[in-house]
Amino acid sequence: MRFIWQLLAVVVISMAGGQATAAVDGNPWLQLVIGGLSAVLAVLLYGWVVRRTEHRPSTEVGREGAPAALGRGVLIGAAMFTAVIANLFVGDYYEVDGVASPSGAAGLLGFMAAAAVTEELLYRGVLFRYVEKLTGTWIALLLTALVFGGMHLLNPDASLWGAVAIAVEAGGMLGAAYVATRRLWVPIGVHFGWNFAASGVFSTEVSGNDTQQGLLDSATHGPVALTGGDFGPEGSVYSVLFGVIVTIVFLSLARNRGHLVPRRRADRQAALAKLAR
């Protein structure tokens, strides 16, 4: 029931925020405000329901050190996507025709903040934590990455390769970011930095979704393997490569910090008890 209550809380605030954002479609400044408020309320509600159901401090969304951790995550996510675009630009597969819509970028700032927060609370804060308690870190990373990638098959212009790419470069990487830090701020930051760079700055498709125009008036063309085609640069081999590299770095940090939870039940319970302290 703890899992159900936490899952319901995040789903409800996600749906409410999505409906509110859709209601002001076309007004980027209201999108910015509503998206930002949805993100803050989602974190507060998650923290409250975890404290009520698990009778412990919700340390994974604790305020101490949160701005710095969030900022690091944003920089990592934005730098990763910028590296993808840089490779496409050098290969003449991405071109910029000027500035498009700064106000549209502001609206996407709020929209992507709400999306990043609610998805990380759901997939890493709820789903990953509970699966890890049952199976250990490695199986939890695999299963939740597959679920995260599979859910993107519901997106417009989705493809099997796109879902696999998301599972590897995002599902696995964001799970690894949580394991390395045992907090949700870095994965939230990485998720937001990547999505906002993709949509709000470089004006590309995000997981098959053709979002409103961002800061740059741009176009992507060329081999699907490199550009991701209609799915967007998240389906690019560059994205998968950079995602794998960052995942390895996060997992190395997790191992060095003793944050990996083993599969064997007795060892798993001891590791979880140690992490809880």
C-alpha positions as CSV (number, residue, x, y, z in Angstrom):
1,M,0.0,0.0,0.0
2,R,2.9,2.3,0.5
3,F,3.9,1.9,-3.1
4,I,0.3,2.4,-4.2
5,W,-0.2,5.6,-2.2
6,Q,3.1,7.1,-3.4
7,L,2.4,6.1,-7.0
8,L,-1.1,7.6,-6.9
9,A,0.2,10.8,-5.4
10,V,2.7,11.4,-8.2
11,V,0.3,10.3,-10.9
12,V,-2.4,12.7,-9.6
13,I,-0.2,15.7,-9.4
14,S,1.3,14.9,-12.8
15,M,-2.1,14.6,-14.5
16,A,-3.3,17.8,-12.8
17,G,-0.3,19.7,-13.9
18,G,-0.6,18.4,-17.4
19,Q,-4.2,19.4,-17.6
20,A,-3.4,22.9,-16.3
21,T,-0.6,23.4,-18.7
22,A,-2.7,22.2,-21.6
23,A,-5.4,24.7,-20.6
24,V,-3.0,27.6,-21.1
25,D,-1.5,26.3,-24.4
26,G,-0.5,29.3,-26.4
27,N,0.4,31.4,-23.4
28,P,4.0,30.7,-22.7
29,W,4.2,32.9,-19.6
30,L,1.3,31.1,-17.9
31,Q,2.9,27.8,-19.0
32,L,6.1,28.9,-17.2
33,V,4.3,29.7,-14.0
34,I,2.0,26.7,-14.0
35,G,4.8,24.3,-14.9
36,G,7.1,25.7,-12.2
37,L,4.3,25.5,-9.6
38,S,3.5,21.9,-10.6
39,A,7.1,20.9,-10.2
40,V,7.3,22.4,-6.7
41,L,4.0,20.9,-5.6
42,A,5.0,17.5,-6.9
43,V,8.1,17.5,-4.8
44,L,6.2,18.7,-1.7
45,L,3.5,16.1,-2.1
46,Y,6.0,13.3,-2.7
47,G,7.9,14.2,0.4
48,W,4.7,14.4,2.4
49,V,3.4,11.0,1.3
50,V,6.7,9.3,1.8
51,R,6.9,10.6,5.4
52,R,3.4,9.5,6.1
53,T,3.6,6.0,4.5
54,E,7.2,5.1,5.4
55,H,7.5,7.0,8.7
56,R,11.0,8.3,7.8
57,P,12.4,11.6,6.6
58,S,12.1,11.9,2.8
59,T,15.8,12.3,2.4
60,E,15.8,11.7,-1.4
61,V,14.1,15.1,-1.8
62,G,15.7,16.8,1.2
63,R,16.4,20.5,0.9
64,E,20.0,20.4,2.2
65,G,22.3,20.8,-0.8
66,A,19.4,20.6,-3.2
67,P,20.2,23.7,-5.3
68,A,23.8,22.6,-5.9
69,A,22.9,19.1,-6.8
70,L,20.1,20.2,-9.1
71,G,22.4,22.7,-10.8
72,R,25.0,20.0,-11.4
73,G,22.4,17.8,-12.9
74,V,21.1,20.6,-15.2
75,L,24.7,21.3,-16.4
76,I,25.3,17.6,-17.1
77,G,22.1,17.1,-19.1
78,A,22.4,20.4,-21.0
79,A,26.1,19.6,-21.8
80,M,25.2,16.1,-23.0
81,F,22.6,17.4,-25.5
82,T,24.8,20.2,-26.6
83,A,27.5,17.7,-27.4
84,V,25.0,15.7,-29.5
85,I,24.0,18.9,-31.4
86,A,27.6,19.9,-31.9
87,N,28.3,16.6,-33.6
88,L,25.3,17.0,-35.8
89,F,26.3,20.6,-36.6
90,V,29.9,19.6,-37.6
91,G,28.5,16.9,-39.8
92,D,26.1,19.5,-41.5
93,Y,23.0,17.7,-40.2
94,Y,21.8,20.5,-37.9
95,E,21.4,24.1,-39.1
96,V,20.3,27.3,-37.5
97,D,18.5,30.1,-39.3
98,G,18.3,32.6,-36.5
99,V,16.4,33.3,-33.3
100,A,12.9,31.9,-33.2
101,S,10.9,32.4,-30.0
102,P,12.3,33.5,-26.6
103,S,8.8,33.5,-25.2
104,G,8.3,29.9,-26.4
105,A,11.5,28.9,-24.7
106,A,10.1,30.4,-21.4
107,G,7.0,28.3,-21.8
108,L,9.0,25.2,-22.4
109,L,11.1,26.0,-19.3
110,G,8.0,25.5,-17.1
111,F,6.7,22.6,-19.1
112,M,9.9,20.6,-19.0
113,A,10.5,21.4,-15.4
114,A,7.1,19.8,-14.5
115,A,7.8,16.8,-16.8
116,A,11.2,16.2,-15.4
117,V,10.2,16.4,-11.8
118,T,7.1,14.2,-12.1
119,E,8.8,11.6,-14.2
120,E,11.8,11.3,-11.9
121,L,9.5,11.1,-8.8
122,L,7.5,8.3,-10.5
123,Y,10.3,6.2,-12.1
124,R,13.2,6.7,-9.8
125,G,11.5,7.9,-6.6
126,V,8.8,5.3,-6.5
127,L,9.3,2.5,-9.0
128,F,13.1,2.1,-8.9
129,R,13.3,2.3,-5.1
130,Y,10.7,-0.4,-4.6
131,V,12.1,-2.7,-7.3
132,E,15.6,-2.3,-5.9
133,K,14.3,-3.4,-2.4
134,L,13.1,-6.6,-4.0
135,T,15.8,-7.4,-6.6
136,G,18.9,-5.3,-5.9
137,T,20.4,-2.5,-7.9
138,W,21.3,-4.2,-11.1
139,I,18.0,-5.8,-11.9
140,A,16.2,-2.7,-10.8
141,L,18.2,-0.6,-13.2
142,L,17.4,-3.0,-16.1
143,L,13.7,-3.4,-15.4
144,T,13.0,0.3,-14.7
145,A,15.0,1.3,-17.8
146,L,12.9,-1.0,-19.9
147,V,9.7,0.4,-18.5
148,F,10.9,3.9,-19.0
149,G,11.9,3.2,-22.6
150,G,8.7,1.2,-23.3
151,M,6.5,4.1,-22.1
152,H,8.0,6.2,-24.9
153,L,6.5,3.9,-27.5
154,L,3.2,5.7,-26.7
155,N,4.7,9.0,-28.1
156,P,4.0,10.4,-31.6
157,D,6.5,9.2,-34.2
158,A,7.7,6.5,-31.7
159,S,9.8,3.6,-32.9
160,L,11.2,0.5,-31.3
161,W,14.8,1.9,-31.8
162,G,13.7,5.1,-30.1
163,A,12.4,3.2,-27.1
164,V,15.6,1.2,-26.8
165,A,17.7,4.4,-27.1
166,I,15.6,6.1,-24.3
167,A,15.9,2.9,-22.1
168,V,19.7,3.0,-22.5
169,E,20.6,6.7,-22.6
170,A,17.9,7.9,-20.1
171,G,16.4,5.1,-18.1
172,G,19.7,3.5,-17.2
173,M,21.6,6.8,-16.8
174,L,19.0,8.5,-14.6
175,G,18.7,5.4,-12.5
176,A,22.4,5.4,-12.1
177,A,22.4,9.1,-11.1
178,Y,20.0,8.2,-8.3
179,V,22.1,5.3,-7.1
180,A,25.3,7.4,-7.2
181,T,23.7,10.1,-5.0
182,R,20.8,8.4,-3.3
183,R,18.9,11.6,-3.9
184,L,16.6,12.7,-6.7
185,W,18.0,16.1,-7.4
186,V,20.8,15.1,-9.8
187,P,18.5,12.9,-11.9
188,I,15.8,15.6,-12.0
189,G,18.5,18.1,-13.1
190,V,19.9,15.9,-15.8
191,H,16.4,15.1,-17.1
192,F,15.4,18.7,-17.2
193,G,18.7,20.0,-18.6
194,W,18.5,17.5,-21.5
195,N,14.9,18.1,-22.3
196,F,15.0,21.9,-22.1
197,A,18.2,22.0,-24.2
198,A,16.5,19.8,-26.8
199,S,13.3,21.8,-27.0
200,G,13.8,25.2,-25.4
201,V,17.2,26.0,-26.8
202,F,17.8,23.9,-29.9
203,S,14.2,23.5,-31.0
204,T,14.3,19.8,-31.8
205,E,11.7,17.0,-31.3
206,V,11.7,15.4,-27.9
207,S,11.1,11.7,-27.9
208,G,8.9,12.0,-31.0
209,N,7.0,15.0,-29.6
210,D,7.1,18.1,-31.9
211,T,7.0,20.8,-29.2
212,Q,6.4,24.5,-29.7
213,Q,9.2,26.6,-31.1
214,G,12.1,27.3,-28.8
215,L,14.9,29.8,-28.8
216,L,16.5,28.9,-32.1
217,D,15.0,28.5,-35.6
218,S,16.6,25.3,-36.6
219,A,16.3,22.2,-38.8
220,T,17.7,18.7,-38.6
221,H,18.3,16.5,-41.6
222,G,20.4,13.5,-42.6
223,P,20.8,9.8,-41.7
224,V,18.3,8.6,-39.2
225,A,21.0,6.8,-37.3
226,L,22.7,10.1,-36.6
227,T,19.8,12.5,-36.3
228,G,17.1,10.3,-34.8
229,G,14.7,11.1,-37.6
230,D,11.2,12.0,-36.6
231,F,11.9,10.8,-33.1
232,G,14.4,13.5,-32.6
233,P,18.1,13.5,-31.5
234,E,17.3,11.2,-28.6
235,G,17.2,8.5,-31.2
236,S,20.7,9.3,-32.4
237,V,23.7,7.0,-31.8
238,Y,25.5,10.0,-30.4
239,S,22.9,10.3,-27.6
240,V,23.2,6.6,-26.8
241,L,27.0,6.8,-26.8
242,F,27.1,9.8,-24.4
243,G,24.4,8.3,-22.3
244,V,26.4,5.1,-21.8
245,I,29.5,7.1,-20.9
246,V,27.7,9.1,-18.3
247,T,26.0,6.0,-16.9
248,I,29.4,4.3,-16.4
249,V,30.6,7.3,-14.6
250,F,27.6,7.4,-12.3
251,L,27.8,3.6,-11.6
252,S,31.5,4.0,-10.8
253,L,30.7,6.7,-8.3
254,A,27.9,4.5,-6.8
255,R,30.3,1.5,-6.4
256,N,33.0,3.7,-4.8
257,R,30.5,5.1,-2.4
258,G,29.1,1.7,-1.4
259,H,25.7,2.6,-2.8
260,L,25.1,-0.6,-4.8
261,V,22.5,-3.0,-3.3
262,P,23.3,-6.7,-3.9
263,R,20.8,-9.3,-5.2
264,R,21.0,-11.8,-2.4
265,R,18.3,-11.2,0.1
266,A,20.4,-11.2,3.3
267,D,23.1,-9.0,1.7
268,R,20.4,-6.8,0.2
269,Q,18.7,-6.2,3.5
270,A,22.0,-5.3,5.2
271,A,22.9,-2.9,2.4
272,L,19.5,-1.1,2.5
273,A,19.7,-0.8,6.3
274,K,23.2,0.8,5.9
275,L,21.9,3.2,3.3
276,A,19.0,4.2,5.5
277,R,21.4,5.3,8.2
